[in-house]
Amino acid sequence: MSDKQPLITHLYTADPSAHAFNGRIYIYPSHDRETDIQDNDNGDQYDMNDYHVFSLDSLSGPVTDHGVVLKQEDVPWVSKQLWAPDAATKDGKYYLYFPARDKEGIFRCGVAVSDKPEGPFAPQEHYIKGSYSIDPACFVDTDGSAYLYFGGLWGGQLQCWQKEGHFDAAWSGPQELTGEGVAAQGPRVAKMTDDMLEFTETPREALIVDEAGKPIQADDHKRRFFEAAWMHKYQDKYYFSYSTGDSHLLAYAVGDSPYGPFTQRGTILEPVVGWTTHHSIVEFEGRWYLFYHDSSLSGGKNHLRCVKAREIFYDEKGDIHI
């Protein structure tokens, strides 16, 4: 496995959510496509309309493309933009979580179900009640409890939901909280029902704090949450990792509960080719891997990306290193 080579080259792919299912690695990415829409900070150029699933039995082996597993036209509530998905399994079923704009242009999170990790996936008729914004990431804890993390600023509309349950369109577009002493908006988390299809509770903020226990500030763009939530567990600690957006870092924070608070611990990955950075972290055959993307395959076009992977390591303090 070479960090310099994309895993998938016949399609443009991004936002890889990787999982170890049944002795294989399955990758659930976005499927980028060519568009005439110009780059803008609202993300309109990311105009994806379907999902593929990929799998491989070793990080050095060939990648299998299982084809289209869900299309935009198959989801009744969606108008456009099938952005970064994730997947989870429970009781023999597989669940694909995905964000998209509803018929009113508001981002929501939906779920589709399959009997196989490679799909195809059958979508639920409605989005998850109480969901909003983008980048759903489903974490199933060792006790079987499942949690959905989500949220993204600017085009992802998280800043429009400063009051829970109320969408404020005045905050639409590339803007966010700012100012001295103003805490950053954090990602959202909600526990899932046993059938993995709905929330059991109103989503709450997953607080990210500094070493002194104080909330990360809105103007601290190298540490504040922007998008690309991911949760994994290592030695009974909860590792929440995320993108810092316009500073182009993958950062992480660690806590003792799936709800947080999470203490900021540093950076996993420096900026890559292209504007966005998005990832997942998975253990496979006793080793840990970071899956991520950049825009190298397209020569640097922000909306045409490729998935890569590299091994990561933990030191004696539990800090992550590449």
Secondary structure as GFF3:
##gff-version 3
##sequence-region A 1 322
A	DSSP	beta_strand	12	21	.	.	.	ID=ss1
A	DSSP	beta_strand	24	32	.	.	.	ID=ss2
A	DSSP	beta_strand	50	56	.	.	.	ID=ss3
A	DSSP	beta_strand	64	71	.	.	.	ID=ss4
A	DSSP	three_ten_helix	72	74	.	.	.	ID=ss5
A	DSSP	beta_strand	78	80	.	.	.	ID=ss6
A	DSSP	beta_strand	86	90	.	.	.	ID=ss7
A	DSSP	beta_strand	93	102	.	.	.	ID=ss8
A	DSSP	beta_strand	107	114	.	.	.	ID=ss9
A	DSSP	beta_strand	122	123	.	.	.	ID=ss10
A	DSSP	beta_strand	137	140	.	.	.	ID=ss11
A	DSSP	beta_strand	146	150	.	.	.	ID=ss12
A	DSSP	three_ten_helix	154	156	.	.	.	ID=ss13
A	DSSP	three_ten_helix	158	160	.	.	.	ID=ss14
A	DSSP	three_ten_helix	169	171	.	.	.	ID=ss15
A	DSSP	beta_strand	188	191	.	.	.	ID=ss16
A	DSSP	beta_strand	204	205	.	.	.	ID=ss17
A	DSSP	beta_strand	208	209	.	.	.	ID=ss18
A	DSSP	beta_strand	227	234	.	.	.	ID=ss19
A	DSSP	beta_strand	237	243	.	.	.	ID=ss20
A	DSSP	three_ten_helix	245	247	.	.	.	ID=ss21
A	DSSP	beta_strand	250	255	.	.	.	ID=ss22
A	DSSP	beta_strand	262	269	.	.	.	ID=ss23
A	DSSP	beta_strand	279	284	.	.	.	ID=ss24
A	DSSP	beta_strand	287	294	.	.	.	ID=ss25
A	DSSP	three_ten_helix	296	298	.	.	.	ID=ss26
A	DSSP	beta_strand	306	314	.	.	.	ID=ss27
A	DSSP	beta_strand	320	321	.	.	.	ID=ss28
###
